Amino acid sequence: MALRIVANRPDPAIITLPWSTPLEEWSDDVVVPLPRGLSRHIVRIVRLGERTYAVKETQESIAFREYRLLRDLQREGLPSVVAQGVVTGRVDARGEELPATLITEHLRFSLPYRSLFAHGMTSDNLPSLIDAIVVLLVRLHLAGFFWGDVSLSNVLFRRNAGGFSAYLVDAETGELHDGVSDRMRDHDITVGCENIFAELMDLQASGAVHTEVDGHAIIDRLRSQYDALWAELTGEEEFSASEMWRIESRIERLNDLGFDVDELDIVTDFDGDQMRIQPKVVELGHHRRELQSLTGMTVEDAQARRLLNDLAAYTAHFDLGREDRHLVANRWLTEVYEPIMRMVPPEARGKLEPAEIFHEILVHRWHLSQRYSREVGIFDTARDYIDTVLASKPDELITAPEDPPPDYTDEPDPS
């Protein structure tokens, strides 16, 4: 049987992997020691040159179905891992057939939920994880995606300004439709509550969480937060023609949640005295798109909001409100953000994403200012944070030797 590789943006190095060996027997010279979530399949994470992949053994038909579905989600701009390819026609040294494999790109700075707890997270952070899953699930449902197997194990988390962003990592049971019915949405919520409750109880029983987990409160939060967000993003609102301000108010509320309104359905009665509005197309990323437009940076949405707030404070401090925003943003970038990032030593750049480091420095400045009852400078704060906080954090990124982080050690000290 001939080996067949169907790949998106094919990486020739994929051919060099030991496809004639069962995945569970792949050696350490191929497998990268990155944390993996629980899976019903055998999964290995491998590094090929500058890129890192997750490889999962499964049935051929399932592999191709999931590959195409993940590519559809990617085209829709939804938060999921990126499908790289499918390998079929594998046989071992004795000529015995081996399972097909699905290859996805490893999501940088992402961790499964169990690894987050291994990195020191406590049960106090569980609401943030649930909120991230709620946003993910609502976005998928708005796009017509029925998940079928909502769980913590099927998600990867990335830090997002003290909270988290969730990315779908397993679409094996998913279906993409023109729309998702109320019954399908309720099924996803119900399955999610059952799975997450069981996962949390297992987490506590294993000793990974040292404080008691109120599983019932967590799943109640999942359902209530989902219902509230879904209603805000899709619900109809009626008012009189004299209350036109409520249209702008609805859009501002959605912007505060991080969503842009791409299409709004406005209906008036016969006399024009009553109006009804309903968002028809909403998209997460309001703050991320604004920051990218101003600075070219691409970060998570809550991180973008945090950076935009600091940019606004910088603008006010130097009385630059009448200047062009793009010029002010470039000045902030070159005078504040980039010099602080250069202060981070090379050995610490795999601990957190740069935008998350900057967010934590801002939080650290608030704590230092409270401690000393005075405003502490951002660069003094950064030095203290790097020495006392960042240095003790575990790495959340393993960088390929061929792709080291940029070295700023020869650049001038920003102080």
C-alpha positions in Angstrom: 0.0 0.0 0.0 1.4 3.4 -1.0 1.7 6.1 1.6 -0.6 9.0 0.7 -0.3 12.5 2.2 -3.0 15.2 1.7 -1.8 18.4 3.1 -2.7 22.1 3.4 0.4 24.2 2.7 2.5 21.0 2.6 5.6 20.8 4.7 8.1 18.4 2.9 9.5 17.4 6.2 6.3 15.6 7.1 7.4 12.8 4.8 10.5 12.1 7.0 8.4 11.1 10.0 8.4 7.4 10.9 5.1 6.5 9.4 5.8 2.8 9.4 5.9 2.8 13.2 2.8 2.9 15.4 2.4 6.4 16.9 2.7 5.1 20.5 6.2 3.8 19.7 7.6 7.1 18.2 10.9 7.9 20.0 12.0 11.0 21.8 14.2 12.1 18.9 10.8 12.9 17.1 8.4 13.6 19.9 8.5 17.0 21.7 7.8 17.0 25.4 4.9 19.5 25.2 1.8 18.8 27.4 -1.1 17.0 25.8 -4.7 16.8 26.8 -6.7 13.7 27.4 -7.8 12.0 24.2 -9.6 8.8 23.1 -6.9 8.5 20.4 -3.1 8.2 20.5 -1.6 11.7 20.0 2.0 12.8 19.7 3.4 16.3 19.3 6.4 16.5 16.9 8.8 19.2 15.8 10.0 19.5 12.2 12.4 22.3 11.7 10.7 25.5 12.6 7.2 24.1 13.0 5.5 21.9 15.6 2.6 19.6 14.9 0.1 17.4 16.7 -0.4 14.0 15.1 -3.5 11.9 15.9 -4.2 8.3 14.9 -7.8 7.6 13.8 -9.9 6.0 11.1 -9.3 7.3 7.5 -12.9 8.5 7.0 -12.9 10.4 10.3 -9.5 11.9 9.7 -10.6 13.4 6.3 -13.9 14.6 7.7 -12.2 16.4 10.6 -9.5 17.8 8.4 -12.1 19.3 6.1 -14.2 20.6 9.0 -11.2 22.3 10.6 -10.3 23.9 7.3 -13.9 25.2 7.1 -13.6 26.7 10.6 -10.3 28.3 9.7 -11.8 29.9 6.6 -14.6 31.3 8.9 -11.9 32.8 11.2 -13.1 30.7 14.2 -10.8 29.8 17.1 -9.6 26.3 16.4 -6.4 24.5 15.6 -5.2 24.6 12.0 -5.5 21.4 10.0 -2.2 20.5 8.3 -2.9 17.2 6.6 -4.0 13.6 6.6 -1.7 10.6 6.1 -3.1 7.3 4.9 -1.7 4.0 3.5 0.6 3.4 6.5 1.9 -0.1 7.0 4.4 -1.4 9.6 7.6 -3.5 8.9 5.5 -6.7 8.7 3.1 -5.2 6.1 0.3 -4.8 8.6 -2.0 -1.8 8.1 -1.7 1.1 10.6 -4.3 3.8 11.3 -4.6 7.0 9.4 -3.4 10.1 11.0 -4.6 13.7 11.2 -1.9 16.4 11.5 -2.7 19.8 13.0 -0.4 22.7 13.7 0.5 23.1 17.4 -1.0 26.3 18.8 1.8 28.4 20.3 1.5 29.3 24.0 -1.5 27.0 24.4 -2.1 24.5 27.2 -4.7 21.8 28.0 -6.6 22.5 31.2 -4.7 19.9 33.3 -1.4 21.5 32.4 -2.7 24.9 33.6 -3.4 23.4 37.0 0.1 21.8 36.9 1.5 25.3 36.4 -0.1 26.5 39.6 -3.6 27.5 38.6 -6.2 27.1 41.4 -9.9 26.5 41.5 -10.4 30.3 41.7 -9.5 30.4 38.0 -12.1 28.0 36.9 -14.7 30.7 36.2 -12.3 32.2 33.7 -11.9 28.9 31.9 -15.7 28.5 31.8 -16.2 32.0 30.4 -13.6 31.2 27.7 -15.5 28.1 26.7 -18.8 30.0 26.7 -17.4 32.6 24.3 -16.0 29.8 22.1 -19.3 27.9 22.1 -21.4 31.0 21.3 -19.1 31.9 18.4 -19.3 28.3 17.0 -23.0 28.3 17.3 -23.4 31.7 15.6 -21.4 30.3 12.7 -23.6 27.2 12.4 -21.3 24.7 14.1 -22.8 22.0 16.2 -20.0 20.6 18.4 -21.5 17.4 19.8 -18.8 16.8 22.4 -18.2 20.0 24.5 -15.6 19.4 27.2 -12.5 20.8 28.8 -10.4 18.0 27.1 -11.4 19.1 23.6 -10.1 22.7 24.2 -6.7 24.4 24.3 -6.4 27.5 26.4 -4.2 30.6 25.8 -3.7 33.3 28.4 -5.6 36.5 27.6 -4.9 39.5 29.9 -5.4 37.5 33.1 -8.2 35.4 31.6 -8.2 32.8 28.9 -9.1 32.3 25.3 -10.4 28.9 24.2 -9.6 27.1 21.0 -11.4 24.0 19.6 -8.9 21.2 19.2 -11.1 18.2 18.5 -13.9 18.5 15.8 -14.4 14.8 15.3 -18.1 14.9 16.4 -18.8 18.4 14.9 -21.1 19.4 12.1 -21.3 22.6 10.1 -24.8 23.8 9.2 -26.4 27.0 7.8 -27.6 27.5 11.4 -27.8 25.7 14.7 -31.3 25.1 16.2 -32.2 25.8 19.8 -32.4 22.0 20.3 -28.9 21.5 19.0 -27.6 24.4 21.2 -29.2 23.0 24.2 -27.7 19.6 23.5 -24.2 21.1 23.3 -24.8 22.9 26.6 -26.2 19.8 28.3 -23.3 17.6 27.1 -20.8 20.3 28.1 -22.2 20.5 31.6 -22.1 16.7 32.0 -18.5 16.4 30.6 -17.1 19.3 32.5 -18.6 18.3 35.8 -17.0 14.8 35.4 -13.7 16.3 34.4 -13.6 18.6 37.4 -14.5 15.9 39.8 -11.7 13.7 38.3 -9.3 16.6 38.6 -10.1 17.0 42.2 -9.9 13.3 42.9 -6.4 13.2 41.3 -5.1 15.9 43.7 -4.4 18.3 40.8 -6.6 20.9 42.6 -5.8 21.4 46.2 -9.0 23.3 47.1 -12.5 22.0 46.9 -14.2 22.4 43.5 -17.9 23.3 43.5 -18.8 21.4 40.3 -22.5 22.4 40.4 -21.7 26.1 40.7 -19.3 25.8 37.7 -21.8 24.2 35.4 -24.5 26.5 36.5 -22.2 29.3 35.4 -21.6 27.7 32.1 -25.3 27.6 31.3 -26.2 31.1 32.7 -23.2 32.8 31.0 -24.0 31.1 27.7 -27.7 32.2 27.9 -26.7 35.8 28.8 -24.1 36.1 26.0 -26.4 34.5 23.4 -29.2 36.8 24.3 -27.0 39.9 24.1 -25.6 38.9 20.7 -28.9 37.7 19.1 -31.8 39.0 21.1 -34.5 41.4 19.7 -35.0 44.8 21.4 -38.1 47.0 20.9 -38.4 50.7 21.7 -40.1 53.8 20.5 -38.8 56.1 17.8 -37.9 58.7 20.4 -35.3 56.3 21.8 -33.0 56.0 18.9 -30.0 56.3 21.2 -30.7 52.7 22.2 -29.3 51.5 18.8 -25.9 53.1 19.6 -26.2 51.8 23.2 -26.7 48.2 21.9 -23.7 48.5 19.6 -21.5 49.9 22.4 -22.5 47.1 24.8 -21.5 44.6 22.1 -18.2 46.5 21.6 -17.5 46.3 25.3 -17.9 42.5 25.1 -15.4 42.6 22.3 -17.8 42.1 19.4 -18.4 44.2 16.3 -21.8 44.4 14.7 -21.4 43.7 11.0 -25.1 43.6 10.2 -28.1 45.0 12.2 -31.7 44.3 11.3 -33.9 47.4 12.0 -37.7 47.1 11.6 -40.3 49.8 12.2 -44.1 49.6 12.5 -46.4 51.1 10.0 -46.4 54.5 11.6 -42.7 54.5 12.5 -43.5 54.9 16.2 -42.0 51.6 17.3 -38.7 50.1 16.3 -37.2 46.6 16.6 -33.5 45.9 16.3 -31.7 42.6 16.2 -28.0 42.0 15.5 -27.7 39.6 12.5 -24.0 39.3 12.1 -21.6 39.8 15.0 -17.8 39.0 15.1 -15.4 38.9 18.1 -12.2 40.9 17.8 -13.3 44.5 18.1 -10.3 45.5 20.2 -7.9 43.2 18.4 -8.7 44.8 15.1 -8.4 48.3 16.4 -5.0 47.6 17.9 -3.8 45.9 14.7 -4.9 48.9 12.7 -3.0 51.2 15.0 0.2 49.2 15.6 0.2 46.1 13.4 0.2 43.9 16.5 -1.9 40.7 16.5 -2.9 39.6 20.0 -5.9 38.1 21.8 -8.9 40.5 22.2 -8.7 41.1 26.0 -4.9 41.7 25.6 -5.7 44.2 22.9 -8.1 46.0 25.1 -5.5 46.2 27.9 -2.9 47.6 25.5 -5.4 50.1 24.1 -6.1 51.3 27.6 -2.4 51.9 28.2 -2.2 53.7 24.9 -5.1 55.9 26.0 -3.3 56.7 29.3 -0.1 57.5 27.4 -2.0 59.8 25.1 -3.6 61.6 28.0 -0.4 61.9 30.0 1.5 63.6 27.1 -1.6 65.6 26.0 -1.6 64.0 22.5 -5.3 63.8 22.1 -5.3 66.1 19.1 -2.5 64.2 17.3 -3.1 61.5 14.7 -3.9 58.3 16.6 -1.6 56.2 14.3 1.3 58.5 15.0 0.7 58.4 18.8 0.4 54.6 18.7 3.7 54.4 16.9 5.3 56.6 19.5 3.9 54.5 22.3 5.0 51.4 20.6 8.6 52.6 20.1 8.9 54.4 23.5 7.1 52.1 25.8 6.1 48.6 24.5 9.1 47.6 22.5 11.7 48.9 25.0 10.0 46.9 27.8 9.9 43.7 25.6 13.7 44.2 25.0 14.1 44.1 28.8 12.9 40.5 29.0 16.0 38.2 28.9 16.1 35.6 26.1 15.8 32.7 28.5 12.4 34.1 29.8 10.7 34.7 26.4 9.2 31.3 26.3 7.2 31.8 29.5 4.4 34.0 28.3 3.4 35.8 25.1 4.8 39.3 24.9 1.3 40.9 25.2 0.6 38.8 28.3 3.9 39.9 29.8 3.0 43.5 29.2 -0.4 43.0 30.8 1.1 41.4 33.9 3.6 44.3 34.1 0.6 46.7 34.2 -1.0 44.7 37.0 2.3 44.6 38.8 2.6 48.4 38.6 -0.8 48.8 40.3 0.3 46.5 43.1 3.7 48.3 43.5 1.9 51.7 43.5 -0.5 50.5 46.2 2.4 49.2 48.3 4.5 52.4 48.1 1.5 54.8 48.0 2.9 56.5 44.9 2.9 56.0 41.1 5.8 53.6 40.2 7.3 54.1 36.7 6.6 51.5 34.0 10.3 50.7 33.5 11.0 50.3 37.2 8.0 48.1 37.4 9.1 46.0 34.4 12.5 45.4 36.1 10.9 44.3 39.3 8.4 42.1 37.6 11.0 40.4 35.4 13.3 39.7 38.4 10.6 38.7 41.0 7.7 37.3 39.1 8.5 36.3 35.5 11.7 34.5 36.4 9.8 32.0 38.5 7.1 31.2 36.0 7.3 27.9 34.0 7.9 28.0 30.2 4.7 27.7 28.2 6.5 27.6 24.8 9.1 25.2 23.5 10.9 26.9 20.6 12.5 25.0 17.8 16.3 25.3 17.8 16.2 26.5 14.2 13.8 29.3 15.2 15.1 31.0 18.3 13.4 34.1 19.7 14.9 37.4 18.5 18.0 38.5 20.6 17.8 42.1 21.7 20.9 42.0 24.0 22.9 44.2 21.7 20.3 46.9 21.6 20.5 49.9 23.9 19.1 49.8 27.4 15.7 51.6 27.4 16.4 53.3 30.7 
